[in-house]
Amino acid sequence: MNNMLQKNYLVVYYSHTGNTERIANLISKYLDCDIEKIEDMKKRSGPMGYVLAGRDGLLKKLTNIGNIKNDPSSYKTIIIGTPVWVSVTPAVRTYLSLYGNKIKNAAFFCTMEGSGGKKAFQDMEVVYGKKPISTLEIKLNEIDKDQFEEKIKEFIRRIKTLKNLYYSK
Ligand SMILES: Cc1cc2nc3c(=O)[nH]c(=O)nc-3n(C[C@H](O)[C@H](O)[C@H](O)COP(=O)(O)O)c2cc1C
């Protein structure tokens, strides 16, 4: 796509219980940009759903995802969010494996209980095939205490600065 016709930002995320969605909504609000939720077609409710979700994350499984509304190649930078399920969620892994080659610049964010964000980002980078321009990890206790707004603003500042460097290449 012609660079002049591209929009600046798209936020894409998967969320099972709403935490990642909350952060995704804020990022899209601050960037005043389009937002897209990835739908995992696999049923993941109940205790068995939880166990299998963890297993799918650990085993780096792909899944079936719903049709996307926004063509990633229409945007200069895509900000992609996932909960940590040991690694990246199958839904976001699948999105990256299907559309990663259409993403010019990517930034990653995740929400998690305590740890695993770096591993999720490493795995996302492998599937995407390029380094993200920026990353952001948010822990549940930061969400509970509403301590994430400043981190998000800093993440956005970095994206806005770095994207200019990357575009000029
Ligand atoms: C199957 C499963 C596996 C998880 N694995 C981890 C983990 O390895 N490390 C961690 O810190 N949190 C883990 N969590 C907690 C989630 O990452 C956390 O609750 C996240 O904020 C959920 O995001 P969501 O509300 O957008 O679905 C796991 C949650 C589920 C359901």
The ligand as a Tripos MOL2 file, in Angstrom:
@<TRIPOS>MOLECULE
LIG
   31    33     1     0     0
SMALL
NO_CHARGES

@<TRIPOS>ATOM
      1 C1         -4.5300  -20.4240   30.7820 C.3       1 LIG1
      2 C2         -3.8890  -19.2840   31.5030 C.ar      1 LIG1
      3 C3         -2.5110  -19.2730   31.6880 C.ar      1 LIG1
      4 C4         -1.8850  -18.2130   32.3610 C.ar      1 LIG1
      5 N1         -0.5200  -18.2020   32.4840 N.ar      1 LIG1
      6 C5          0.0740  -17.1500   33.1080 C.ar      1 LIG1
      7 C6          1.4940  -17.0990   33.2460 C.ar      1 LIG1
      8 O1          2.2350  -17.9760   32.7850 O.2       1 LIG1
      9 N2          2.0420  -16.0420   33.8930 N.ar      1 LIG1
     10 C7          1.2710  -15.0310   34.4250 C.ar      1 LIG1
     11 O2          1.8390  -14.1190   35.0010 O.2       1 LIG1
     12 N3         -0.0820  -15.0440   34.2870 N.ar      1 LIG1
     13 C8         -0.7060  -16.0700   33.6490 C.ar      1 LIG1
     14 N4         -2.0690  -16.0870   33.5000 N.ar      1 LIG1
     15 C9         -2.8500  -14.9170   33.9870 C.3       1 LIG1
     16 C10        -3.2150  -13.9810   32.8110 C.3       1 LIG1
     17 O3         -2.1030  -13.6740   32.0130 O.3       1 LIG1
     18 C11        -3.7880  -12.6700   33.3250 C.3       1 LIG1
     19 O4         -4.8660  -12.8980   34.1730 O.3       1 LIG1
     20 C12        -4.1850  -11.7570   32.1660 C.3       1 LIG1
     21 O5         -4.2880  -10.4220   32.6290 O.3       1 LIG1
     22 C13        -5.5150  -12.1690   31.5520 C.3       1 LIG1
     23 O6         -5.8280  -11.2840   30.5230 O.3       1 LIG1
     24 P1         -7.3000  -11.1340   29.9450 P.3       1 LIG1
     25 O7         -8.1750  -10.6960   31.1000 O.co2     1 LIG1
     26 O8         -7.1980  -10.0840   28.9110 O.co2     1 LIG1
     27 O9         -7.7320  -12.4520   29.4060 O.co2     1 LIG1
     28 C14        -2.6930  -17.1430   32.8530 C.ar      1 LIG1
     29 C15        -4.0790  -17.1620   32.6700 C.ar      1 LIG1
     30 C16        -4.6800  -18.2260   31.9940 C.ar      1 LIG1
     31 C17        -6.1800  -18.2130   31.7830 C.3       1 LIG1
@<TRIPOS>BOND
     1     1     2 1
     2     2     3 ar
     3     2    30 ar
     4     3     4 ar
     5     4     5 ar
     6     4    28 ar
     7     5     6 ar
     8     6     7 ar
     9     6    13 1
    10     7     8 2
    11     7     9 ar
    12     9    10 ar
    13    10    11 2
    14    10    12 ar
    15    12    13 ar
    16    13    14 ar
    17    14    15 1
    18    14    28 ar
    19    15    16 1
    20    16    17 1
    21    16    18 1
    22    18    19 1
    23    18    20 1
    24    20    21 1
    25    20    22 1
    26    22    23 1
    27    23    24 1
    28    24    25 2
    29    24    26 1
    30    24    27 1
    31    28    29 ar
    32    29    30 ar
    33    30    31 1
@<TRIPOS>SUBSTRUCTURE
     1 LIG1         1 GROUP 0 **** ****
